[in-house]
Amino acid sequence: MLQCRMLALTCAAIAVSAVSSSAAAQAPKKIAIGYASASDFLPAFIGKEKGCFEKRGLDVTLTRIPVVSNIPPALVAGSLQIGMSTATVLLQAVDGGIDLSVVAGATRMLKDNPTISLVVRKDLQIKNAADVKGKKIGVPGVNSVADVMFRKWLKNNGVNLNDVTFIETPFPQMNDLLRAGTVDGVLAAEPIRSRVVDAGTGARIPEEYYVAVSPDTILAFWIATAAWAKANPDVVGKFRECLAEGLAFIKSNPEEAKAIEKQYLGFNTPVYPTMTTAAKPEDFQFFVALAREFGLIRKDIDVKTLVAP
């Protein structure tokens, strides 16, 4: 009798353990994702709102990160698992010893769709790089990708960088500082670019500086620590699948996509960037050379190590 009771208890314990193990195996995997205030990341917003992540067993939390350079430390600390980045931020972090991997693309800057421009006060005659000499230019962040590409454009056109004053100017302040004459021009991205132009405060110069330096470059992308990406290839794959679904949704449901964009960002962008999920090692070779040229990094970085499989 005692043996029967012990056997029954053992079977019950095994059954409970099996149920607990099954529940644990099916529990959604929590993923914290950090994004910036830009429509570049709309596919991820859609992935969250339309249930793509949930269907794939991912419990995703999306958090807006005001300062992009804070994302790599957050990934290392574990408060984020995936975050957006740009080339200069990524390369400086890697050069500083943080092992990061690009897990998916977000946007590209193309010649036929430039979304960052030099916008100047309408009372000034600034038509080209030479006209920038002696002017005060507001940049969204020193050593940001917009800033470094602008310096490269000036240098390519023979302008001494010491003849230009660079003033760090957050996007929300650009219109007011331009109107007040505190700066003569700003490196404005959408939707700030359109707001400044539509308000009559400034005008885009004829030459688009960013694509003049390179007509096709990766702009924004998603990163994780290399260790996390290597340990979670299934999650990386599911994340990419949801971004692809988000891109398709934008094309087939533009009005609903705009509503989701406004929900997350508080605004709608007049001009969408060129969105993509692709990111290849060779996308970063140009930026490695650029970062070396302007002293952002101390050594060459093997681009083959930058992108997760």
Secondary structure, DSSP 8 states (H G I E B T S, - for coil): -HHHHHHHHHHHHHHHHHHHHHHHHHS-EEEEEEE-SSGGGHHHHHHHHTTHHHHTTEEEEEEE-S-GGGHHHHHHHTS-SEEEE-HHHHHHHHHTT--EEEEEEEEEEETTB--EEEEEETTS---SGGGGTT-EEEESSTTSHHHHHHHHHHHHTT--GGGSEEEE--GGGHHHHHHHTS-SEEEEETTHHHHHHHTTSEEE-SS-HHHHH-SEEEEEEEEEEHHHHHH-HHHHHHHHHHHHHHHHHHHH-HHHHHHHHHHHHSS--SS--EE-S---GGGGHHHHHHHHHTTS-SS---GGGTB--
